[in-house]
Amino acid sequence: MTTDSSAATDAGEALVERLFEATIGTLELFSVHLGWRLGLYGALRQEACSPSELADRAGIDERYAREWLEQQAAAGFLIVEAGDGSADGRRYSLPAAHAEVLAEPESLAHVAPFAPMVIGIAGAVPQVVEAYRTGSGVPYAAYGVDFREGQGAINRPAYVHELAGWFASVPEIHDRLQAEPPARVADLGCGQGFSTIAIARAYPGAEVTGFDVDEPSVADASSAAGSAQVDVRFEARDAAGLADVGPFDLVCIFEALHDMPDPEGVLGSIREALAPGGRVLIMDERVGDEFTAPADEVERMMYGWSVVHCLPASRAEQPSAALGTVLRAGTVLELGTSAGFNEVDVLPIENDFFRFYLLRL
């Protein structure tokens, strides 16, 4: 029979093992960030290479190249060949399946951007600690370029491959965006603009504009649109100014409502900026309808982002609703109703990470 003491010991040992594995995983994410930021995975895609060849291709120091290659092979990310048998003579290659995960920015398997997101958070942790003590917040800019680029990149594949399908599954949106006169679309909180670009590609007849309060994100978005050769515009503007540049037939908020200090006020401003018959499409986290502990892996991840980024960032501006990342459906329905929308529906769009809402006047 298992005693309470032995059960407690087993539980403690299980937690020790879990945190040990988490430490390995975190360190491996740091190494993925090196590969992502320095272009090492791209260099490895060309062909198998030795440390000296990787150093030449990527423009890095040879000793660091060797250590990184050995670590990546030890982690199982790379395949290693013996070569001449010496440490410097080994050759390393990136398997095709792993290339999609690590080096294909538009692949649905591309999760390498989690690494720069974690790096960005790590740099802001001292400010997060202070925010916990004082009840203040941490500005989005404090998380730096790594977090900004990682956040833009992690959702990019879904926008490229799935956004058109999401829109097509909502006839009242799909039909209006194909009709005359050309529909006007606002993508609020657009970040680096990959959602905005995807809307414009799916509906080339629509007039699509991305808005964000973060000026570096707007600059990134404008650059991305130029590279994609897509006719969209981007502006550094918050929701309060939407009515000045409206009216809009559709306003989208993709994974940004939970970050806003005044989400009800934002929805109220959007309501004022809508054209007759206009719609609001919200995409936010697919979490449980109620708090559950222990939670599933998706909810654990959302709480993980929340405690170190989303909640502190949303409290950088006061007063703040302080929603956090774990935005449950009931909260969205309540916010929409309080902001003056007559209908707030949860859409039947299947996705492992996101839930979609349609708001009507």
DOLONU-212013 format. One line per 3 residues: number of its first residue (from 1); their letters; for each residue x, y, z of N, C-alpha, C. Coordinates in steps of 0.001 Angstrom, whole numbers, plus 500000, padded with zeros to 6 digits. Last residue first. Layout:
NUM) A) X/Y/Z/X/Y/Z/X/Y/Z | ... $
//
This chain:
361) LRL) 476093/545011/465329/475275/546046/465973/473801/545681/465885 | 478069/542110/466041/477177/542877/465170/476435/543916/465982 | 480993/540148/466083/480181/541157/466774/479374/541921/465746 $
358) LYF) 482257/536954/466413/481698/537915/465470/480751/538842/466222 | 485241/535247/467334/483999/535882/467737/483562/536869/466659 | 487210/532302/467775/486793/533436/466941/485409/533914/467360 $
355) RFF) 490144/531057/469332/488692/531067/469263/488287/532369/468558 | 493139/529105/468806/492380/530341/468725/490872/530090/468741 | 494395/526594/468895/494887/527662/469757/493986/528891/469817 $
352) DNE) 493251/524774/467162/493767/524285/468440/494092/525407/469413 | 490142/525428/465632/491569/525736/465708/492054/525324/467094 | 487248/525777/463755/488070/524861/464533/489542/525268/464468 $
349) IPL) 484653/527953/464100/485917/527758/463380/486820/526912/464260 | 481973/528890/464721/482356/527468/464700/483595/527197/463845 | 482170/531817/466818/482083/531201/465493/482573/529746/465534 $
346) VDV) 480125/533242/469159/481315/532420/469014/481187/531654/467704 | 478733/536516/468848/478653/535071/468608/480035/534439/468605 | 476899/539007/469938/478288/538560/470055/478262/537039/469965 $
343) ENF) 474798/541672/469197/475056/540249/469029/476553/539989/469124 | 474831/544353/469840/473605/543594/470103/473814/542093/470022 | 477278/546254/471501/476953/545353/470397/475750/544487/470781 $
340) GAS) 478130/547893/473599/476996/548315/472782/476673/547448/471592 | 479964/547090/475427/480403/548111/474468/479300/548511/473497 | 478699/545033/476731/478876/546291/477455/479282/547427/476527 $
337) TGL) 478929/543070/474729/477603/543566/475119/477716/544913/475815 | 481730/542686/474713/481013/543111/473518/479655/543697/473837 | 482234/541818/477362/482831/543049/476852/482072/543579/475643 $
334) ELV) 480780/539387/477407/480434/540476/478317/480979/541809/477833 | 482172/537912/475501/480738/538177/475319/480301/539348/476193 | 484687/537800/476740/484531/538477/475448/483054/538827/475208 $
331) TGA) 484049/536299/479016/484555/537665/479167/484404/538444/477871 | 483308/533837/477933/482329/534627/478666/482753/536068/478842 | 485738/532886/476872/484654/533299/475982/483639/534179/476696 $
328) RLV) 488707/534209/478466/487656/533209/478293/486485/533774/477503 | 491954/534673/478115/490711/535404/477868/489605/534402/477537 | 494729/534629/479320/493681/533609/479415/492322/534292/479338 $
325) TGL) 496383/536857/479368/496284/536069/478140/495097/535121/478149 | 494875/539736/481009/495776/538602/480908/495485/537778/479665 | 493332/542027/481776/492685/540776/481387/493626/539581/481470 $
322) AAS) 493350/544685/482926/494240/543608/483360/493651/542238/483049 | 492173/547087/482515/491273/545979/482799/492046/544746/483236 | 493768/549905/483974/493830/548750/483084/492823/547700/483514 $
319) PQE) 494196/553523/483916/493722/552273/484509/493718/551141/483479 | 497569/552829/482780/496546/552769/483816/495460/553814/483555 | 499762/550788/481061/498893/551962/480958/497774/551794/481974 $
316) ARS) 500839/548453/481806/501765/549575/481623/501006/550886/481489 | 499202/546299/481849/499126/547189/483007/500112/548352/482915 | 499848/544839/479638/498536/545499/479636/498396/546477/480802 $
313) APL) 502325/543816/480429/502267/544786/479327/500938/545532/479328 | 501603/542000/482538/502409/543195/482810/502336/544247/481701 | 499975/540183/480906/499414/540949/482023/500275/542159/482374 $
310) CHV) 501885/539287/478952/500628/539927/478571/500012/540743/479703 | 504380/538362/480479/504285/539355/479399/502928/540038/479294 | 504292/536625/482627/505542/537339/482374/505448/538393/481275 $
307) VSW) 501756/535545/482794/502382/535997/484029/503642/536823/483783 | 501101/534874/480082/500388/535918/480811/501172/536450/481997 | 502594/532730/479214/502795/534040/478576/502222/535148/479448 $
304) GYM) 501449/530835/481028/502884/531117/481018/503200/532455/480377 | 498794/530759/480278/499125/531334/481584/500613/531675/481660 | 499263/529491/477808/498688/530831/477849/498941/531503/479190 $
301) MRE) 500298/527004/478627/501129/527902/477837/500593/529329/477908 | 498063/525977/479973/499323/526183/480698/500231/527143/479936 | 496298/525766/477846/496031/526750/478897/497270/527014/479743 $
298) VED) 497601/523730/476411/497351/525029/475790/497124/526085/476868 | 497651/521554/478206/498902/522190/477796/498688/523564/477167 | 495094/521914/480813/495727/521268/479668/496925/522091/479199 $
295) APA) 495583/522273/484435/494994/522607/483144/495686/521843/482027 | 494742/520823/487647/495705/521219/486596/494988/521433/485251 | 492298/523340/487329/493681/523030/487722/493776/521575/488176 $
292) TFE) 490413/525705/485509/490603/524307/485898/492067/524091/486255 | 488051/528223/484906/489353/527875/485457/489361/526418/485903 | 486019/527830/481941/486198/528081/483366/487603/527670/483786 $
289) DGV) 486331/527378/479293/485294/528328/479686/485398/528695/481165 | 489799/527253/478245/488585/526695/478813/487586/527769/479198 | 490886/528964/475245/491099/528429/476588/489766/527906/477112 $
286) RED) 492089/530179/472608/491130/529101/472866/491502/528461/474206 | 492530/533732/472404/492999/532416/472803/491863/531411/473025 | 491016/535360/469537/491815/535360/470757/492024/533925/471199 $
283) MIL) 489793/537399/467095/490460/536113/467305/491282/536236/468580 | 486914/539035/466019/487940/538929/467053/488489/537511/467067 | 485439/541189/463828/485921/539817/463959/487069/539811/464957 $
280) VRG) 482603/543100/463365/483872/543029/464082/484223/541557/464238 | 480888/544751/460633/481119/543629/461534/482482/543775/462216 | 478293/546961/459374/479675/546545/459607/479779/545456/460656 $
277) GPA) 475863/548066/458880/476028/546649/458553/477422/546127/458791 | 477342/551201/458298/476094/550447/458481/476271/548999/458027 | 480780/551085/459492/479777/551462/458505/478471/550731/458824 $
274) LAE) 482270/551868/462649/481712/550905/461704/480743/551564/460729 | 483185/553508/464635/483890/553574/463348/483310/552643/462296 | 481798/552951/466915/481584/554267/466314/482201/554376/464928 $
271) RIS) 482886/550444/467460/481459/550549/467140/481166/551880/466438 | 485474/551179/468174/485255/550437/466933/483804/550541/466503 | 484937/552345/470643/485477/553173/469563/485296/552497/468217 $
268) GLV) 484068/550042/472026/483165/551176/471842/483634/552090/470730 | 486388/548541/472015/485230/548040/471267/484205/549142/471057 | 487938/550216/473682/488363/549929/472312/487180/549464/471481 $
265) GEP) 486487/550051/476076/486594/551331/475381/487013/551159/473933 | 486953/547352/476637/485578/547812/476415/485583/549154/475689 | 489763/547304/476976/489129/546581/475867/487695/547021/475599 $
262) DPM) 492126/548930/477963/490714/549321/478011/489954/548616/476887 | 494579/547667/477565/494226/548112/478901/492741/548447/479053 | 494911/544698/475635/494496/546095/475665/494074/546517/477067 $
259) DHL) 495428/542039/475351/496552/542905/475699/496136/544352/475942 | 493149/540824/474448/493532/540560/475840/494696/541439/476296 | 493109/541611/471759/492137/542184/472689/492588/541999/474134 $
256) AEF) 494863/540243/470117/495322/541498/470713/494361/542054/471754 | 494311/538280/468151/495129/537968/469323/495697/539229/469966 | 493140/540541/465929/493721/539199/465991/494677/539086/467176 $
253) ICV) 490447/542151/465112/491409/542198/466218/491930/540779/466399 | 489034/543957/462401/489569/542710/462945/490496/543011/464118 | 486189/545330/461023/487331/545606/461886/487756/544283/462518 $
250) LDF) 484574/546142/458048/485052/545073/458919/486231/545594/459718 | 483863/548529/456996/482898/547442/456872/483283/546247/457744 | 484374/551701/458501/484899/550418/458069/483785/549369/458018 $
247) PGV) 484344/555288/457662/483837/554082/458324/484441/552806/457709 | 487439/556209/459399/486420/555257/458965/485514/555879/457914 | 489098/557975/460541/489531/557457/459242/488552/556412/458710 $
244) DAL) 487923/558651/462932/488427/559742/462097/488813/559278/460701 | 487446/556267/464185/486292/556971/463608/486732/558098/462680 | 489994/555616/465202/489454/554893/464044/488308/555636/463377 $
241) GAA) 491161/556692/467457/491211/557483/466228/490591/556804/465026 | 490935/554793/469414/490209/556049/469611/490181/556893/468340 | 492690/552767/468758/491276/552601/468407/490504/553907/468516 $
238) DRA) 495719/554381/467506/494959/553518/468407/493484/553537/468033 | 498281/554167/465034/497052/554805/465517/496354/553837/466470 | 500346/554147/462565/500474/554101/464017/499295/554892/464596 $
235) EFR) 499300/552288/459697/499358/553539/460437/499561/553267/461915 | 499639/550962/456445/499790/550788/457883/499925/552152/458540 | 498004/549521/453578/498595/550659/454288/498687/550315/455766 $
232) VDV) 498605/547431/450700/497979/547710/451993/498661/548932/452594 | 499163/545621/448175/498675/546988/448317/497890/547138/449618 | 502159/543779/448165/500722/543789/448431/500295/545225/448714 $
229) QAS) 504806/542786/448035/504189/543499/446906/502662/543434/446993 | 506267/541797/450071/505211/540926/449548/504520/541514/448322 | 507886/543961/450629/508507/542719/450158/507490/541795/449512 $
226) GAA) 505919/545748/451515/506715/546064/450345/507368/544821/449754 | 505027/544417/453783/504098/544620/452672/504842/544958/451394 | 507327/544584/455374/506829/543266/454953/505878/543393/453774 $
223) SSA) 507456/547353/455784/508535/546678/455072/508084/545321/454547 | 505143/547716/457277/505280/548403/455988/506367/547754/455142 | 505815/546198/459540/504685/545810/458696/504774/546453/457316 $
220) DAV) 507931/547649/460650/508153/546279/460189/507061/545858/459212 | 506509/549983/461303/507616/550056/460339/507924/548670/459781 | 504776/548923/463201/504218/549511/461979/505297/549617/460902 $
217) SPE) 506615/548212/465180/505813/547167/464525/505241/547676/463214 | 507579/550755/465950/508484/549792/465308/507738/548652/464606 | 505109/551845/467063/505662/552354/465809/506696/551416/465172 $
214) DVD) 502298/550538/468303/503739/550354/468396/504393/550740/467074 | 499631/550646/467779/500186/551762/468541/501703/551691/468629 | 498416/549951/464495/499037/549496/465730/499620/550702/466445 $
211) FGT) 496515/548871/461710/496761/549896/462720/497422/549263/463942 | 496235/548365/458227/496629/547850/459528/496966/548990/460467 | 493723/548289/455799/494685/549102/456537/494961/548445/457886 $
208) VEA) 492456/547634/452608/492851/547065/453899/493941/547935/454528 | 489887/547468/450491/490864/548452/450955/491224/548093/452391 | 489432/544677/448230/489148/545422/449456/490260/546425/449746 $
205) GPY) 490256/543150/446120/489401/544292/445830/489113/545154/447035 | 491675/541012/447129/492426/542108/446499/491567/543322/446160 | 491508/539069/449478/490454/539948/448945/491103/541177/448304 $
202) ARA) 493815/537705/450109/492586/536929/449927/491492/537754/449260 | 495628/539814/450362/495850/538784/449341/494568/538010/449059 | 494542/541189/452525/494629/541853/451222/494858/540851/450097 $
199) IAI) 494859/539266/454548/493514/539722/454172/493547/540335/452778 | 497668/539107/454645/496888/537924/454262/495465/538300/453864 | 498344/541657/455558/498784/541235/454225/497962/540048/453739 $
196) TSF) 497266/541472/458135/496790/542491/457195/497119/542098/455764 | 498850/539459/459257/497401/539251/459111/496831/540227/458091 | 501353/540673/459230/501150/539471/458423/499665/539134/458263 $
193) GQG) 502080/542965/460742/501272/543104/459539/500992/541859/458737 | 503282/543102/463184/504151/543166/462002/503400/543015/460685 | 500384/544427/464621/501757/543988/464825/502593/544146/463568 $
190) CGL) 497733/545220/464553/498220/544354/463465/499641/543852/463670 | 495656/546461/465928/496657/545691/466656/497363/544727/465728 | 493165/545964/463506/493585/546722/464677/494512/545878/465553 $
187) DAV) 492569/546385/460387/493187/545320/461169/493844/545993/462365 | 489758/547329/458609/490774/547771/459560/491259/546566/460350 | 488530/547637/455330/488872/546737/456425/489961/547362/457284 $
184) RAP) 485961/548324/453150/487069/548919/453887/487295/548086/455142 | 485008/546995/449968/484914/547011/451427/486153/547666/452023 | 483977/548667/447046/485041/547949/447767/484904/548106/449281 $
181) PEA) 480341/548517/446682/481648/549164/446507/482705/548445/447337 | 480830/545075/445745/481013/546491/445464/479999/547291/446290 | 482270/542150/447434/481215/542939/446779/481675/544367/446477 $
178) QLR) 483958/540700/448961/484034/540478/447517/483118/541407/446731 | 483323/541336/451512/484677/541662/451074/484884/541418/449585 | 480734/540306/451730/480923/541756/451708/482308/542122/451182 $
175) DHI) 481237/537517/451720/480457/538135/450639/480695/539639/450566 | 482748/537171/454099/483286/536777/452793/482551/537492/451655 | 480926/538006/456099/482202/538689/455897/482721/538431/454490 $
172) EPV) 478808/536270/455747/478525/537708/455777/479794/538550/455672 | 480028/533664/455843/479496/534235/454595/479278/535739/454642 | 482720/532415/457025/481759/533379/457583/481150/534139/456410 $
169) SAF) 484594/530952/455733/483607/530200/456510/482566/531099/457165 | 486343/532774/454670/485393/532143/453755/484310/531376/454503 | 487927/533350/456918/487011/534356/456399/485937/533723/455509 $
166) WGA) 489347/530919/457181/488542/531451/458288/487491/532420/457765 | 490637/530797/454698/489623/529817/455044/488750/530264/456195 | 492422/532923/454954/491418/532965/453884/490296/531971/454160 $
163) LEH) 494038/531961/457123/493153/533117/457278/492075/533168/456203 | 495800/529833/456567/494477/529555/457120/493524/530735/457152 | 498344/530517/455563/497684/529298/455089/496219/529164/455496 $
160) VYA) 499097/533024/456666/499396/532703/455264/498507/531565/454760 | 498310/532807/459338/497708/533833/458484/497908/533495/457002 | 499946/530698/460150/498489/530550/460209/497800/531583/459333 $
157) PRN) 502549/531798/459800/502095/530659/458986/500576/530481/458992 | 502516/534030/461752/502588/534246/460301/502105/533036/459491 | 502739/533626/464418/501404/533497/463832/501397/533645/462311 $
154) IAG) 505485/533973/464831/504860/532730/465289/503466/532536/464690 | 506353/536482/463913/506669/535287/463131/505881/534058/463552 | 505525/538325/465838/505046/538444/464471/505219/537156/463696 $
151) QGE) 506959/537325/468024/505496/537356/468064/504914/537483/466662 | 509600/537729/467155/509101/536385/467423/507591/536323/467422 | 509699/540505/466985/509860/539710/465770/509371/538279/465972 $
148) RFD) 509249/541177/469701/508407/541728/468632/508498/540871/467376 | 511311/539839/471058/509926/539461/471300/509039/539945/470158 | 513523/541200/469896/513392/539742/469812/511948/539314/470020 $
145) VGY) 513246/543883/470490/513075/543462/469106/512894/541957/469005 | 511590/544270/473765/512613/544367/472744/512268/543781/471385 | 510223/544609/476042/510489/543223/475662/511366/543133/474413 $
142) AAY) 509698/547274/476250/510738/546735/477130/511101/545302/476765 | 507507/547846/474688/508835/548107/474113/509946/547498/474955 | 505373/547405/476439/505650/546424/475382/507064/546597/474830 $
139) PVG) 506151/548192/479864/505796/548585/478497/506183/547517/477482 | 504746/546731/482610/506000/546741/481848/505655/547096/480405 | 503132/548184/485553/503220/547346/484366/504584/547449/483719 $
136) SGT) 502553/547890/489130/502657/548660/487884/502691/547700/486701 | 502665/546653/491528/501361/546681/490866/501360/547494/489588 | 505086/546326/492814/504446/547642/492875/503032/547675/492312 $
133) RYA) 505924/543686/492471/506032/544318/493792/505160/545572/493902 | 505508/543229/489776/504794/542401/490746/504818/543037/492134 | 507354/545052/488750/505921/545282/488536/505084/544456/489509 $
130) EVV) 509749/543791/489418/509405/545056/490063/507917/545371/489916 | 509556/541585/487684/509661/541383/489136/509252/542648/489880 | 509613/542913/485231/508410/542173/485617/508410/541938/487126 $
127) QPV) 512204/543884/485201/511112/544843/485271/509801/544171/485666 | 513581/541410/485034/513783/542301/486192/512681/543355/486327 | 512536/540416/482471/512135/539824/483755/512427/540721/484955 $
124) AGA) 513296/541192/479976/512411/542104/480711/512063/541607/482108 | 514806/539148/478943/515430/540453/479105/514610/541418/479932 | 512909/537120/478779/514015/537002/479730/514678/538352/479994 $
121) IGI) 511333/538011/476640/510779/538003/477995/511891/537946/479035 | 513137/537590/474545/512636/538928/474836/512065/539028/476239 | 513409/534795/474691/514577/535659/474908/514121/537077/475270 $
118) VMP) 510822/534016/473992/511323/533709/475334/512536/534583/475665 | 510827/534938/471349/509832/535434/472295/510301/535209/473731 | 512885/533461/470166/513085/534897/470410/512030/535496/471334 $
115) AFP) 511455/530850/470387/512754/531124/471012/512993/532625/471200 | 509185/530825/468865/509023/530789/470318/510319/531186/471016 | 510103/530646/466227/509916/531978/466825/509569/531974/468307 $
112) AVH) 510043/527832/465646/511295/528443/466093/511082/529838/466689 | 507872/526641/464555/507710/527147/465917/509017/527727/466463 | 506424/525729/461757/507509/526635/462147/507247/527230/463531 $
109) ALS) 504482/524233/460612/505270/523579/461661/506331/524512/462255 | 503492/525718/458586/502646/525607/459764/503365/524909/460914 | 505931/527825/457090/505444/526472/457353/504590/526471/458616 $
106) EPE) 507116/530236/456682/505692/530148/456372/505139/528743/456557 | 509834/529984/457387/509002/530960/458091/507513/530888/457789 | 511713/527389/458006/510697/527702/456988/509684/528675/457578 $
103) ALV) 513435/526544/460009/513951/527450/458972/512968/527800/457871 | 512379/524780/461924/513417/525729/462323/513737/526802/461286 | 510441/523138/460788/510244/523645/462151/511157/524830/462433 $
100) EAH) 511570/522483/458346/510262/523142/458391/510024/523792/459743 | 513877/521167/459171/514003/522454/458480/512673/523209/458492 | 513016/518749/460092/513396/519748/461084/513553/521126/460445 $
97) AAP) 512584/517461/457680/511457/517634/458603/511767/518692/459653 | 515191/517441/456584/514117/518206/455930/512952/518462/456885 | 517908/517885/458903/516906/517042/458238/515758/517886/457684 $
94) LSY) 520898/519431/458390/519567/519718/458935/518549/518855/458213 | 524154/518159/459244/523102/518515/458292/521778/518680/459016 | 527710/518244/459613/526377/518309/460196/525363/518718/459135 $
91) RRG) 530770/516547/460049/529883/517318/459186/528448/517171/459709 | 533972/516749/461678/532593/516255/461603/531760/517161/460708 | 536408/517979/461961/536116/517339/460680/534709/516785/460569 $
88) DAS) 536752/518880/464481/536607/519898/463440/536232/519297/462093 | 537025/516442/465807/535927/517343/466169/535680/518380/465078 | 537796/513744/463490/538165/514809/464425/536957/515698/464708 $
85) GDG) 536849/512038/461534/536964/511531/462892/537339/512576/463912 | 536298/513073/459115/537631/512492/459271/537877/511999/460697 | 532890/512225/459382/533912/512952/458631/535269/512284/458777 $
82) AEV) 530610/511352/460781/531933/511290/461409/532986/512111/460686 | 527740/513472/460866/528527/512434/460187/529956/512502/460710 | 524662/514212/462449/526110/514375/462400/526743/513183/461700 $
79) ILF) 521750/516147/462210/522373/514850/461967/523877/515074/461820 | 520125/518182/464700/520940/517995/463507/521413/516553/463414 | 518638/517823/467002/518116/518722/465978/518834/518533/464642 $
76) GAA) 519563/516419/469149/518807/515679/468151/518223/516548/467059 | 521256/517510/470960/519828/517707/471208/518956/516937/470219 | 523654/516959/469722/523364/516293/470991/521880/516390/471329 $
73) AQQ) 523428/518759/467595/523425/517321/467318/523099/516529/468580 | 523584/521139/469005/522392/520868/468193/522281/519390/467836 | 526157/520903/470141/524970/520967/471000/523709/520630/470218 $
70) ELW) 527732/520933/467816/527745/519766/468694/526510/519741/469592 | 527101/523512/466850/526788/522323/466055/526759/521064/466917 | 528164/525087/468941/526728/525128/468629/526317/523898/467830 $
67) ERA) 530883/524471/468769/530136/524178/470002/528637/524138/469735 | 531514/525358/466168/531669/523945/466535/530827/523601/467763 | 530971/528101/466342/530244/527276/465377/530317/525806/465767 $
64) YRE) 532866/528927/468181/531460/528974/468555/530626/528102/467616 | 535092/528534/466524/534969/527773/467772/533532/527772/468267 | 534621/530343/464368/534647/528900/464137/534487/528095/465432 $
61) DIG) 532266/533047/464425/533527/532471/464881/533489/530945/464798 | 530392/533717/461382/530566/533651/462822/531922/533022/463148 | 529233/533708/458775/529998/534849/459266/530127/534878/460777 $
58) ARD) 528029/531603/457584/527197/532460/458429/527926/533678/458966 | 530054/530374/456051/528742/530677/455453/527971/531726/456253 | 532172/530109/457900/532341/530904/456686/530993/531316/456107 $
55) ALE) 530987/528442/459837/531512/529749/460229/531659/530658/459011 | 530487/526198/458286/529364/526959/458832/529820/528356/459228 | 533147/525430/457786/532280/525820/456665/531065/526602/457150 $
52) SPS) 534034/524799/460341/534683/525898/459611/533818/526369/458447 | 532304/522626/461027/532286/523894/461773/532910/525056/461008 | 530977/521376/457872/531847/521278/459037/531740/522586/459825 $
49) CAE) 527750/520556/456498/528957/521352/456589/529714/521048/457874 | 525318/519725/454007/526048/519395/455227/527357/520182/455277 | 523708/522597/452452/524271/521240/452424/524988/521003/453736 $
46) QRL) 521725/524581/452971/522415/524503/451687/522971/523088/451470 | 520843/524568/455553/519931/524051/454529/520633/523867/453193 | 522707/525896/457054/522746/524432/457056/521837/523828/456002 $
43) AGY) 521903/528522/456726/523188/528094/456168/523276/526577/456075 | 519508/528466/458152/519488/528734/456721/520772/528294/456047 | 520535/528070/460692/519705/527027/460093/519602/527221/458584 $
40) LGL) 521917/530464/461109/522660/529208/461043/521836/528087/460419 | 521153/533106/461474/520982/532498/460153/521676/531162/460002 | 521176/534235/463952/522433/534282/463194/522332/533647/461808 $
37) RWG) 518585/533762/464921/519063/535140/464793/520304/535238/463896 | 518409/530929/464865/517407/531773/464194/517978/533162/463905 | 520524/530054/466446/520409/529592/465064/519490/530459/464241 $
34) LHV) 519865/531371/468843/521136/531645/468171/521072/531237/466703 | 517412/530120/469372/517453/531554/469089/518749/531937/468402 | 518273/527582/469942/517472/527791/468736/517460/529267/468363 $
31) SFL) 519464/528120/472386/520317/527717/471266/519579/527852/469940 | 517189/528712/473887/518219/529738/473712/519122/529393/472528 | 515964/526210/473775/515325/527347/473103/516325/528483/472895 $
28) ELT) 517752/524825/475383/517693/524488/473959/516965/525566/473162 | 517136/525997/477831/518476/526192/477271/518501/525857/475783 | 514515/525000/478055/514756/526443/477983/516132/526728/477383 $
25) GIT) 514952/522210/478186/514169/522790/477096/514411/524274/476931 | 516382/522031/480591/516997/521594/479332/516279/522241/478158 | 514353/522979/482276/515617/523708/482172/516345/523334/480889 $
22) AEF) 512447/521002/481999/512121/522360/481562/513384/523200/481404 | 513759/518869/483197/513491/518813/481755/513151/520197/481201 | 513713/519883/485821/514991/519557/485171/514809/519534/483654 $
19) LRE) 510990/519992/486269/511737/521247/486215/513122/521039/485594 | 510412/517212/486222/509742/518138/485291/510530/519440/485161 | 511943/516224/488316/512219/515783/486942/511618/516746/485926 $
16) VLA) 510647/517544/490450/512086/517748/490202/512426/517382/488762 | 508130/516399/490202/508282/517832/489947/509748/518178/489705 | 508718/513763/490886/508159/514048/489558/508314/515521/489205 $
13) EGA) 509546/514090/493506/510519/513646/492506/510027/513918/491096 | 507085/514833/494652/508219/515750/494660/509258/515382/493629 | 505611/512517/494252/505158/513768/493638/506296/514777/493578 $
10) DTA) 507102/510712/495799/506958/510491/494352/506555/511775/493645 | 506687/511867/498333/508037/511749/497783/507995/511571/496274 | 503942/511552/498590/504496/512904/498563/505903/512892/497979 $
7) ASS) 503849/508763/498659/503159/509478/497575/503698/510890/497442 | 505199/508257/501011/505803/507815/499758/505148/508496/498563 | 503376/509446/502839/504760/509905/502762/505406/509512/501441 $
4) DTT) 501044/508003/502551/501027/509428/502218/502445/509946/502033 | 501905/504794/501050/501634/505689/502168/501605/507131/501694 | 500529/502218/499197/501292/503454/499129/500921/504359/500289 $
1) M) 500851/498807/500000/500000/500000/500000/500890/501247/500000 $
//
